[in-house]
């Protein structure tokens, strides 16, 4: 859960549209704040400080925007626009949140215990991850940074863990579909050669050999 306060100093932004390019050349990134039935605000932040905050907060930890000559506002990161080629952050949207009201937000999912799952014993199958995040509902400071799912209880091939099976932290409830498959044991793929061997099919060489034997036998009978 989010325990450490993350803050970002921002200034009011007057440069709009194409003028934002000049800001970026100066190491300043345009940001936008909206929500809670208040007017949206065009802001700007130091690019390096913003990147540091994004790495620390992700999409789950609240960020307090400290507006110069303004009030501090608790927000969460909603959208990050990046340059299509370089991947450099071009713009960030922050949504205002009431710390006493629940929000819905996606949380990353990571797996553990894959190798201990009985269903993988002897090469019977491998743990496969289907969903890499789930949608939860919680108060902003109760949203976990990630949800770790233990796969050691997957007993057999085709065993699965659904979103509704996950035990969530106190104060956190599932907001997305409960039947989403988070992880399951996938049986090994069977190659065409293995499939032919399993069904007892002869290859082309065997057929040719059989044909040759028949021809020799026939010639012998004619003589």
Secondary structure, DSSP 8 states (H G I E B T S, - for coil): ---S-EEEEEEE----GGGHHHHHHTTEEEEEEEETTEEEEEEEEEHHHHHHHHHHHTTTS-EEEEETTS-EEEEEEEEEEE-TTT--EEEEEEEE--TTSEEEEEEEEEEE-TTT-GGGGGGSEEEEE--SEEEEEEEGGG--SEEEEE-TT--STT-EEEGGG----TT-EE-S-TT-EEEEEEE----HHHHHHHHT---HHHHHHHHHHHHHHHHHHH-
